[in-house]
Amino acid sequence: MRIHWIIGATLIGLASTLIACEDPSNVGIGLVGEEGGTPFIVDIPGATVSAEPTRDLTGNAARFLTGSVFDPLLGTTTATAYVDFFATASADFQASTVDTVVLRLKRDYLYGDTTATITLMLRAMSEDWSAEDVPADTTLEPGDVILEGFTFSAADTLIEVPLPSDWVAANDEVFRSDDFLTAFNGFQLTTTAGNVVVGFNRDDSSLLAVTASEDTTIFNITKNLSTYVQQADGADLPPDVLLIRDGTGPMGRLTFDFARDSTRQQFLNRVVVQLPAVEDVLAANTPSNFHRPLLSTLNLRGVDETSGNAATLVSSATLSDGVVAFESADLRTIVQRLLFDEAPITHFTIEAPATDNTLNVLLVRIPPAEDAPRARLTLTPTDN
């Protein structure tokens, strides 16, 4: 998941810029047991926990998704996949006639009915299209239908689809051309049946072409894109629960009151932002044989809404024992500055890592619930 809602020339360097400015984060760490006071722990509940809209960039992700699933809790999500290929054909291959083309899809993701039979339609893309920095709400216009439908089980991990012989014959010269990359524009994959979304691994999926003289060429994927449409036809979430979701969004937005009297002007030894997952709501709304993957890896970003800049403070924190715990030196430095009445950021955001392309979900409580997100601070008093 990649997010492009924040613009600023200093996006990447924000953390180092903020940290370098009068960094007090290391001050006082050496005071414990010397002239500093006794360290103490304070839990600060989230002041606000809210949804933040997002435009997920799914172009050229490690996997591409297609299918449609009705989730009784979250509603209907429809995914459409686009893939294009590049040639590595030999001279012998180009000198013969293409006899067979097989689309090979390696499934590595599933969301929905694990027992479902899924049917996909395959269409040609008639024009060139871009996947670079393209968001998941993009609409692309496909061309002619190649296959009305091919069917496989949601449990299958390798799907091999022979393409129609008349289509292969019509595209023989294209497959053997030196200009294949520009002459061929790839496929669209859409669902026609099956209550499931599946994901295919980009690196392990390909086109396999065989000539009449039995020369074989593998056409690997050069670009891919997943687009999503979300319908709000599921059950209503409890009012004290917030949805964080990869793909369609939203992500989470957090603020904390670090300026309270018990923490202001104190030296910060350690800070952990804790995000407890709400599991009972998901369990109560999961039908038999239905798989809803958890969003178990998250990034924490610090955002300065005034300047529009942001930086990742914690990367790839994982869900463990029902809690995602964010901790890093960069996070500690930012919070230390907040304790000293500086304002390097206005809020935090929670998002899925850029390398992922999923529809995974996480539910969290909204304050004042006891199990809402919180920040645990280990502090050393500035005086005895």
N, C-alpha and C positions, 0 to 999 in steps of 0.2 A: 504494500500500500504506500502510495506516494501522494503528498498533499501539496497543492500549489495555491493555497489561499492567502499566503503571506508573501508580500513582495518587498524587496529591499536589497540594495547592493551589498549590504554588510551582513546578509543572512548567515553565511557560514562562519564569519568571524565574530559574531555577537558574543558568544560565551567567553572567548579569550579577551575581548574588549572590556566586557563587564568585570571579569575576574581581575584584570590587570590594574583596574582603577582603585587605588587605595585599599588593597586587599587586606581585610582584617581577619580572614578566616583562620589563619594559623596563630593569631595572637591568643594567648591564654591557654593553648593546648599544653604547653610546658609548665603551666602554673599549678597543675593539679599536684598536691603533695608538697608544693613549695609555698609561694606567697598567695596562691589562689585559694578560693573557697572549695567546699566539698561539692563534687559534681552531682547534679540532680536531673531527673527525667520529667519532661512535660509532654503530655499528649494534647495536641491542638486539633480539634475537629475541623473539618472543612467548613469554611464560612459559606461558600456556595459550591454546588456541584450541578452542572447544567450541560445541556447538549450543545455541541458546536457543529454546524453544518460543514460538510467536507465534499470536495470533488476528488475522488480517488483516481490516481493516474495508473492505469492498468496496462498501458502499451509496453510491449516487450518484457513483460513480467516472466518469471520462471515457469508459470503455468497459465493456461487459458481455460475459461469456464464456459459451459453451455448447459442449457436445460431450464426447467421450470419447476418450482417446488412451492406447494402451499404449506406453510408453517402455521399451525393453529394459534401460535402465540404472536408471530411477527407478520403474518400475511403472505402474499404471493410474491416471490422474487423470480424474475425471468432473466436468464443470462444468454447472451449471444456471443459467439466466438468468431474471430477473423484470423486467418493464417495465410502467410505467403512463404514462398520457398526460393532457394537459390540452387543453381546447378553446379555439379562437379563432374560432368560427363567426359568420358574418354573419347578419343578419335574413333575407336571401333564402335562405340555406342552411337555416335553421331552419324556414322556411315551406314547404319542399319535402319530398320523400321521398328518403332515402338509397338510392341504387341500387347503389353499388360502394364497397367498402373494401379498400384495398391496404396491406399491411404492407411498409414499405421499410426494408431493413437494409443499412447501409454497413459492409462488413468492413474492419478495419484491423489485424487481428492473426491469426496462425496458428501453431499448435504441433502438429506431427505430420506425417502423410503429405501432402505437397504435391500428390499426384495423386489424392487420395481424393475420392469422392463422399459427401457428408454428407446424412443425412436427419434432420430435426428434427420433433418433435411440438409442436403448439401447443395449449395449454389455457388456459381462462379462469381467472382468480382470482376466487373467489366472495366473498371477504371482503377488507376493507381490510387493508393491511400496511404496515409501516414499513421505510424504507431508511436512515434517519438513524442513524449510528454502529452499524450492524448488522454483525457479523462473518461471515466466509465459511463458518463451520460451522453457520450457522442452517438450520433446517428449516421450510419453509412448505408448507401443504397446498393443492394446486390444486383447481380445480373441474372442470367438464365439458371433454371433448375438443372442440376446434373443428376441428382438422385432424389426422388420424392421422399424416400425414407430408407434408412438402414437401422436395424434393431439389434440391441444387445442387452445383456443383463447388467444392472448397476454393480454387481459384484465382479464383473469381468475387469481384468487389469490391462489386457492387451486386446485392442479391437483392430482387426484388419478388414478393410473395406475395398474390394475390387471395384474399380470404376467402370462404367458401361463401355463396351467395346466400340460403340459408335462415337462416343465422346473421345476416347483414346485415339481413334483413327483421325478424327477431325483436328486433334491437337498434336499429332505425331511430329510435324515439322517444328512446332513451338518447343516441344520437349528436347529436340535435338539441335536447337538453334543456339548460336553464340549469344544471341540477344534474349535468352530466356528470362533473365531478370526483369527486363522491361516489357517483354511481350506477354508474360504471364502475370496475373494480378492476384492469384490466390483464391481462397474459398471463404464462404460464410457458413457457419454451422449453427442451425437453430433447431429447437425441439418441436415435435408434433405430438408426442405422447410420453407419459412417464412422470411421476411426481418426485423428481430428483434433479439436482444440479450436479454435474460431474466436472472435474478438472483434469486436464491432460498436461503432462510434463513436456515443456517445450523442447528440451534437449533430446528426449527419447521418442519424440514423434516425428514422422517424416513421410515423404512419398517414395515409394519403391517402384522404379520403372525397369521393365525387362524388354529387350528387343527380340525380334524373330531369330536372331543369331545367338540368343541367350546371354548377351552382354547386359549387365545389371548396373544401374546407377541409383544412388540414394540422394534424394533432394531434401536437404535439411531445412528447417524453418529459419527464415531470415527476419521475419517480424510477425508479431501477434498482438491481438487486442481483445479484451473482454468488455462488453457493455452490459449494464444492468438497468432493469426497470422494476421499481418496487411499488406494490399496491398495498394500501392500508386496509386490508380486509381480514386481519387477524383479531385476536382478542385484545382488549385494552390492558396495558401493563398496570400494575398497582401504582397509585399516585406517588408512592415514596421510592419508586425504582426508576433508574435511568438506564437506557440502552446505549451501549457502545458497540459499534459494528464496523468491521472491515468491509470494504467494497462499496456499499450503499451509504455508509455513515449512519448516525452521526458519530463524531468522536466526543471525548469528554473535556470539559473545561472546569478547572479547580481554582479556588482562591482560599487563602488562609489568613487569619488575623494574627500576624506575627508581631504586631505592635502592642500586644497586651502587656500589662504591667509586670507580669511574672516572667516575661521573656525579654523585654526591651533592654538593650545595652548589656546583655549577657554574652559571654564568650561561648561559641558553639563548638562542641567537640564532635558531634555526630548528628545527622538528620536522616530519617527514613520516612519517606512518604508511603503510606500503606493503603492499598486498595483492596478491601475485602470483596470477594465475589458473592453475589446472591445466587445460590444454587437451588433453593427450594422452588422458586417460581418456574425455573426452567424444567425441573423434574416433574412438576405437577402438570405441565403442558407439553409433555413429550409422548406421542403415541407409541404403541408397540412397533418395533422394527424401524423407528425413525431416528436418524443420526443428525444431531445439530452440533457441529464442532464448536468447542469453546475457543474464544480469543485468548490464548494463553501466553502470548509474547507481546509486550507493549513497550513503547518509548514514552518518555516524559520530556516535554519541551517547555522552556521558559519563553514567554512572549511579552514584548513591550508593545502594547497596543498603541501607544502614542506615536512611536516611530515606525511601527509596522514590522519590526525586526523580531526574529525568533532564533533559538538555537536548541539543539538536542542536549539535554543535561544528563539523561540516563538512556542508554540504548539496550534494547532486548532484555528487559526485565521479564522474568517468567512467573507464571502462576504456580505457587507451591503451597500445599496445605490450605487451599482456599483463599490465599492472599497474594497479590502482586506487590512486591516491596521494591521501591525505587531508592537507590543509594549511590552516590558518587561524590568525588571531590568537587566537581563543578556545581552540583546541587548544594553542597554544604557552603561553598563560597557565596552563592547567590542568596541563600537564606541568611547567612551571617550579615550580609549587607542590609537585608531587610530588617534584621534585628537592630541595626544601628541607624535606622530611620532613613536609609537610602531607598531608592525606587528603581532598581535595575530592570524589573519586570512588573507587569500588571497582573499576570495570571499564568497558570500552567495549562498545558493541553496534554491529553493522553491520546495516542494514536498507534495503529499497527505499523510495524517496520516496513520500510519501502520495498524490501525484497519479497514480501508476501503478496499473494493475490488470492484472497479467500472471501467468504461471506460469514466468517466466524463471528460469534457474539459473546459479549460479557455484560452482565447486569450488575449494577452497583446501587447502594442505597443513597438516598438524598437526605442531607441534614434536615432535622436534628436526630435522625435515627442513630442509635448507639453504634451500629456497625457501618456507618458511613465512612468515606475516606478520611484519613487523619494523617497528621505529621507528628512523628515522635522525635523530640529533640533531647539530646543529652547536653546539658549546659554547665558551665563553670561560672559561679558568681564573680562579678568584678570586684566585690569587696567581701570581707569576712563577716 
